[in-house]
Amino acid sequence: MLQLYYHCSSEAGTDEAGRGCLAGPVTAAAVILPAGFSNNLLTDSKQLTEKQRNILRPIIEREAVAYAVCHIMPHEIDQLNILRASITAMHRAIAQLNPQPTFIAVDGNKFVPYNSIPHACIVKGDGKIQTIAAASVLAKTYRDAYMETLAADYPEYHWEQNKGYPTTEHRKAIAEYGATPHHRKTFQLLPAQQLSLF
């Protein structure tokens, strides 16, 4: 069973999805859960099936004290770098919360303080703390849904399946069709031995 809070009941958990992708946004969510919240299914979104994540999303949205989601698009990722873009997405999600939290629980080991609100970085926090796990589910489901809408316009990249991650299938499509406006230009889209094809 995950802990409800790392620190206090007015805590926001925050997490991101899509950091390692070649295409599409990096997406962050922030969630404040109510006292006494419990759901036996909730855990790190990577440990859940797509069906389980989609079951949890409306539960989290309905029961959360507050939640918000933010996409940072590829052009901004290319300007900032992926670490800064991930933290910026978290900040923008937190900024939308009403009420604002008095503590922030962050998945991972890197963060920049937000508005002087105390925070803690928790490695693998999405498998330990419910607020972070809830944020991981929202970030993943919102990002996946976004990539599925893009897939309709770019069917050859199969984003409805790979969601922009560097799968063999995705890289074969890049080699054949080139990059789209939704690819991250500062990422190595192809392995070095394939760059001559790109």
Buried (B, 14 or more C-beta within 10 A) or exposed (E): EBBBBBBEBBBBBBBBBBBEBBBBBBBBBBBBBEEEBEBEEBBBBEEBEEEBBBBBBEBBBEBBBBBBBBBBBBEBBBEBEBEBBBBBBBBBBBBEBEEBBBBBBBBBEEBEEBEEBEBBEBEEBBBBBBBBBBBBBBBBBBBBEBBEEBBEEBEEBBBBEBBBBBBEEBBBBBBEEEBBEBBBEEBEBBEEEBEEEE
